[in-house]
Amino acid sequence: MAYLNASKGKAREGRQTAAVANAAAATAAAAAGATPTKAEYDALLADVNALRTKLNALLAAMRTSGQLAP
């Protein structure tokens, strides 16, 4: 188990992940009726894609700093 390896732990000690900016405010709102409109769906899809991009950036930064396995 890599996390029990003392030398690997010392190599990561004190290292920080590069900053990743916070996700922007959501643009989607609650659907106006029982069935969402195309615009409402597109807004939700844009928010999900933006969060996916942020999560991938955070994971990449953690891998680069050695806090997450490649």
N, C-alpha and C positions, 0 to 999 in steps of 0.2 A: 504494500500500500504506500503510494507516493507520499501521502501526508504524514506518514510515520518516519520518513527518511529525514534524519536530523540535518544532513548536509544540504539537502534540497530546501528544507525549511529555512535554513540560515541564508541561502541565496535569495530567497524571496522576502526576507525580513526587511521591513522598512520601505519596501517599494510600494508605490502608489500607481493606480490606474490613471491614465490621462483623463482630463475632465471631458465629460460629455454633457452638452447643454440639456436642460430640461425639455421635455416634450411640450409643444405648443398647446394652447387651450383647445379643447374640442370645438369643432365647427358644427357637428351634427346636433340636432335637437330632436325632441320627441316627435313622433309622427303626428300629423294633424288629424288623421282619421284612422280607421281600422287597417287600411292598406297603405303602406308608405309609397310616396311618389318617387319617381326616378331621381329627382333632385335630392330628396331626403336620403335615398339609398346611396347616391354618389357621394354625399357629404360624409356619411358613415364609412364608406369604403376609403375615402381620402384620409380620414382619421386613423383607421386601422393600418393603412399603408405607412403613414407617418410614424406611428408607434413601432411598427416593424422595423423601419429604418433606424430609429433611435436604439431599439434593442440590439440590432445587429452592430451598430457603432459601439455600444457599451461592451458587448461580448468581444469584439475585435480589440478594443482597448485593454480589456482584462487579459486576453491572450498575449498581447504584446508585452504587457508588464510582468507576465509569468504567473499571474494570479489564477489563471484558468488554463487547463491543458489545451494544447493546439488541436 
